[in-house]
Amino acid sequence: MADEQVVISVADDQVDDMSSVVSALQEAGLTVTEVLDSVGVVTGTVDGEALSSLSTVPGVVEVEQSRVFEVPPPDSAVQ
């Protein structure tokens, strides 16, 4: 499967230990793009087959797939 971009929310009581949560996410297959310690969010990419394993990592509240939207150019027939 193709890589999926994800945004992961970390539990409030785990934010002080983000490094452990990030390490566990990496072990579960996440390639980390960014860690936002102050808000408890981790972004990255993961193989689609490993996506479900991210939600089992202790401290993870939610795993959300990023959505990509594209707008046609201004001179396109569809506007």
C-alpha positions in Angstrom: 0.0 0.0 0.0 1.0 3.6 -0.5 2.1 5.8 2.3 -0.6 7.8 4.1 -0.1 11.2 5.7 -1.4 11.3 9.2 -2.0 13.7 12.1 -1.8 12.1 15.5 -3.3 13.5 18.7 -1.6 12.6 22.0 -3.4 12.4 25.3 -3.0 15.5 27.5 -1.5 13.4 30.3 1.2 12.1 27.9 2.3 15.4 26.5 5.1 15.7 29.1 6.5 12.4 27.8 6.2 13.1 24.0 9.6 11.6 23.3 8.4 8.1 24.5 5.2 8.4 22.5 7.1 9.5 19.4 9.5 6.6 19.8 6.7 4.1 20.1 5.0 5.6 17.0 8.2 5.2 15.1 8.5 1.6 16.2 4.9 1.1 14.9 6.0 2.3 11.5 5.6 6.1 11.5 8.1 8.3 9.7 7.8 11.5 11.8 7.6 14.8 9.9 6.9 17.1 12.8 6.4 17.0 16.6 4.3 19.8 18.1 5.1 19.3 21.8 3.0 22.2 23.1 -0.2 21.0 21.5 0.4 17.2 21.7 0.4 16.6 17.9 2.7 14.4 15.8 2.6 14.4 12.0 4.1 12.0 9.6 3.7 9.2 7.0 3.0 5.6 7.5 2.5 2.6 5.1 -1.2 2.0 4.7 -0.9 -1.5 6.1 0.6 -0.2 9.3 -1.9 2.6 9.8 -4.2 0.7 12.2 -1.2 -0.1 14.5 -0.7 3.6 15.3 -3.9 3.8 17.3 -2.7 1.1 19.6 0.3 3.1 20.8 -0.1 4.1 24.4 -0.9 7.8 24.7 -2.4 8.1 21.3 -5.9 9.5 21.3 -6.6 9.8 17.6 -5.0 9.0 14.3 -6.4 11.1 11.4 -5.5 10.7 7.8 -4.6 14.0 6.2 -6.7 15.0 3.2 -5.3 16.7 0.1 -7.5 19.0 -1.9 -6.6 20.6 -5.2 -8.3 23.5 -6.8 -8.3 23.7 -10.6 -6.4 26.6 -12.2 -8.4 29.9 -12.6 -8.6 29.5 -16.4 -10.1 25.9 -16.1 -13.6 25.2 -17.4 -14.6 23.9 -13.9 -14.9 26.7 -11.4 
